[in-house]
């Protein structure tokens, strides 16, 4: 081969290599370890995002709560509230008609979509083995009564079975079903299969995979190891809190809380970026969030957090934990607790109220 032809071939080879790298690496979140790089799928920012909240004052199954707590909070924060979060046990009091049907029925009839974290007094192995099948069937039957409304229209809820399964530390896991990725995946699938067997309308459920954002690499697996699979999940989510000022954990910016870009181990950072890689194209929710602290620092965090999530392309819903537990996360509990930073944050025009029927019929949230 002549030298000019050889040089031409070398030039063409280099040109193709450079062009391919430029066009097919969409964007990456570079880890502190240069050997690990996350490439994100190209996802457009939605035209609107959903706002949700968990309430402490009164039960959301009681109509009075809406007049005295929910509606005043919605008005105070600009009318954006679309989702109400709650926690229900598969094996709680056994009063499924109240804890499931009555609660979800009341939420829906007041113009909101329920987001239900479903807990159980059992290990992932016990659920996967069928030890809780009867309780799950009772739950599913009560849910079917809610889904088949008296008006003949299907009602829906976001259901997050056995949430925060991936959070274990030196003292153990804080959920009984945690720390067992293999059986967790079987348990999640078993729960959904029982709902199908009991005749729950498929359009009435959006199945949510809802781990904690953070996992300690020494004591548990990253949340990806628990993922049941694309065909079993409609929405992926994380819990993420700013504990600063309440526990030994330091104050963290919204970017670090939701997507810590400077992580030293694959299971301890880039939470939102990793969700997009794990479940490309699926909508992301912040299933629980809150900030400790007080005064201007708390107001600023709330405003910045909602702006950050408004601009993150894959996030479609944000649920705030308006409760006082191990920390005081509350933003609205008049007259003593009113943090206008929350109202300022959700004032962003991308956060909009959407009625339950509109959310139910949105094909984005039904990906099966």
N, C-alpha and C positions, 0 to 999 in steps of 0.2 A: 504493500500500500504506500502511495506517495505521502510525503510529509505534509503537504497542504491539506490532503484529505483527512489524514490522521488528526491534525489540529482542529479541523472543522468538526469531526465527530466528538472530540473531547469537549469543544465549546458547546455543542448541542446537548451533550450529556449533563454538563454543569448547569446549563440554562434550564433544562427540564427539572432537575433536582431542586433548584432554587425556586422555580415557579410553583412546583408542587407543595413545597414547605410553606410558601407564602399564602396559597389559596386554601389549603385544607386544614391548617391549624387556625381554628376560628378564634379562640381566645383561651388563655390558660391562667390558672391560679398557681403561681410558683411557690412551692414549699420551701421551708428553710433548708431542707435536704434537697440539693440540686438534682438528685437522682429521681425524685418523684415530682411529677407534674400532672395537674388535672386539666383536661380539655373539656370545655363545656359545650353542649349543643346550642345552636343558635335559636333562642326563644324570644319572641316579641313580647313587649310589655302589654298586659291586658288593658282594655279601655277603662275598666273599673275594677276595684278591689273591694273585698268584703271586710266588714268590721264586726267583731264579736266580743262578748264579755261574759265572765262568770260573776255571779252575784252572791253575796253573803247574807244580806239583810232579807230574811224571809225565804220561803221556798218558791221556786219558779213554777211549782204545781198549783200554787194558790193565786187566784185571780187578783186578790188585793195587792199582791207584790207588784203587779204591773202599774197600778194606779199610784202607789206610794214610792216605788223605787225605780222600776225599769223605765217607764215613760218620762219621769222627770230627768233621769240621767240621759236619755236619748235626746231630749230637748236641749239640755245643757251642753251636750257635745255636738250639736249641729244636725241631729236627725239621721246620722249615718248607720246606726246599729241595725244589723241584719241577722246576726246569729247569737243564740244564747247557749253557753256551754254549761254542761252539767256532768255529774259523776253518778253512775248507777252500778249496782252489783248484780252479777248473774245470780248469786246466792245470798242476797241480803235478807230482808224481812220475809221474803216469799210472797209479799203482796204485790204481785206483778201488775195487776190492773191499776194500782195507784202509782207505783214507782216507775212504771214504763208508760202505760197507756195514758193515765191522767196527766202526768208531767209533760210528756211530749205533745199530747193533744192541746194542753193549755198554752205551751210555747207557740205552737203553730197557729192556733186560733187568734193569738194576739199579734200575728204578723211577723213571726221570726222562724228561722230554721234551727232545730236543735242540733247541737254538736255533743255527742255522748261518749264520754270515756267509760268503758265497761270494765269493771274490776271483778275479781273472783278470789275467793279464799282457797287457792289451790296453786300447785306448781304447774309449770308448763307441761311437765311430763304427765301429771294427773289429767289435765284437760286433753292433751293429745291422746291419752289412753282411753278416753271415754268416760272417766269417772264423774264428769260434770254434765253429761249429755242431757239428763232429765231436766236440770235447772236451765240449761241453754234452750231446750225445747219450750219450756214454759215461758221463758223470756221472749223467744221468737214468736210464740202464739200471741202474746200480749202486744208485741210490736206489730204483728200483722193486723190486729184490730185497729191500731193507730193508723197504719198505712192505708187501709181500706176505709176511708172516711165516710160518714153518713151521707155526704153530698155526692158520693159516687166517684170522687176524684182521688187520685193517689197522693198521699202525703209522704214526705221524705225527711230523712235526717242523715247527718254524718255520723257514722259509728266507728269508733276507734277501740277495738278490742285489746285489752291487756297492754295499755300504754306504758311508756317509759320502761320497757323491759331490759334495756341495755345499761342501766346505771348501777354499777357495783363498785364498792370501795373495799378497803382493808377489813372493814367490819361486816361485809356482806352486801347483798343487794337490798334496795329499799322497796322493791316489789317482790311478792312471794313467787311470782312467775318469771322473775328475771334470771339472767345468767345461764340460759340454756338455749342457744340459737336453734339447734336442730329441732327440739321439741316445740319451741315457740312457733316455728314455721308450720309444723303439723297442726298445732292447736289453732292458729289463725285460720287455716284452710278448713279445719273441722267445723269451726264455728260458722263459717260462711256456708258450708255444705248443709249444715243443720237448718239454717235459715231457708235455703232453697228447698229442702225436703218438707219443711212446714208450710210451704206455699207463700212465703213472703214475696211480694212483688219485687222483681229485680230493680225496677225503676224507683223503688221507695228507699233504697239504701245507697249511700256513697261510702264505700269501705275505705277506712283511713289507716295507714301504717304510721304510728305516732311514737317514735322513740324519743328519748332525751337527746339533745344535740351532743352533749359531752359524754364520753366514756373514758374511764381510766384504763390505759392500755395494759397495766399490770394486773388488773383484777377482772376485766371483762373484754368482750369482743367489740369491735366497731359496729355501729348500727347496721351497716351493710350486710353483716352476717346473719341478721335476723329477718331480712326482707323476704316475704313469702313468695314474691314473684309478680311480674307485670300483670298476668292474667287474673290475679286475686285482689288487686289493689286499684282503687280509683284516684285516691289523693295521698300524697306523702306529706309528712309534717314533722316538726320538731318542737320540743319545749326548750325555752332559753330564757334565763333570768339574769338580772344584774343584782347580785347579792351584796355588793359593796355597801359598807356602812351598817350591815346587819350581822354578818357572820365574819369569820376570819378571811373570807375571800375579799380581794381588793375591788375597788370600784372599776368597772369596765365600760368602755364606750359601746354604743350600739353595734358598731361594726365588729368589735371583738366578741360581743355576746352572741350575735347571730351567725358570724362567718369568719371568726378568728383567722386572719390571713397568715399569722406568724406562728405556726405550730411546729412542734418538734417531733410529733409522732402522727401517723396517719389517722388515728382515732381521736385526736384531740384538736381538731381545727377544720376550717373550710367546710362548715356544716352545710350551708345552703348550696355551695358549689358541688359538694359530694352528693347531695340529694338529686341534683340535676343529672349527674353522671349515672347514678344508680337507677333512676327512673326517668329517662329522657322524655320530655313532652307532658309528663303528668303535672297537674297543678300542685303547688306547694302551699301549705298552711303553716303559720306559726300557731300551733295548737294551744300553747300556754306561754304567756310572757308576763313579766312584771319587773318593776325596779323598786329596790329599797331606797332609803334616803329620805330627805325632806327638803323643803324650801326650793330655792332657785335651781339647785343641782338636779333635783328630781324633775322639776318642770322642764329643764333644758333636755334631760335625757329622753323624756317622753316625746317631746317635739322632734328631736333628732332621730329617735328610733323609728317613728312613723314615716319620716321623710326618707330614711335609709331604705325601709321596706317598700315604700312607694316606688322607689327607683330601681329596686331589684327585680329583674324581668320575670323570674319564675314564680314569685310570691303572689298568691291570689286572695289570701285571707289572713287576718291577724286577730287573735282572741286574747284579750287582756284579762288577767287574773285579779279581779277587783275584790280581793279578800285579805284578811289579816290572819296569817298562819305563823310559821316560824319567823317571818318578817312581815312588816306592814306594807303590803303591795298596793293598798287601796289608792285610787285616784278620785273616787266619788263616794262620799258617805257624809252628806250634809248633817249638821252645819259645820262640823269640825274638820272634815277632810274634803277639800276641793282643789285639785291640781289642774290649773288651766293649761298646762303643757300638754295634757292628753287631748283636750278639746282643740288646741292649736294644731297638734299633729294630725288628727283625723280630719281637720278642716281642708287638708290637701284635696284638690278636686278629683283625684283618682279614686278616693274612697267614696262610695255611693251606697245609699240604701237600695236594696233590691227585695221585692216582695217574695215570699216563699215559692209561689207558683213559678215565678220567673227563674229563680235559682234551680228549681226542680227540672225545668225544661231546658236548661242550658246544657248542650251536648258536651261541653268542656268537662263537666264534672261526672260524666258517665262514659267511661272509657273502655268498658268491656266490649 
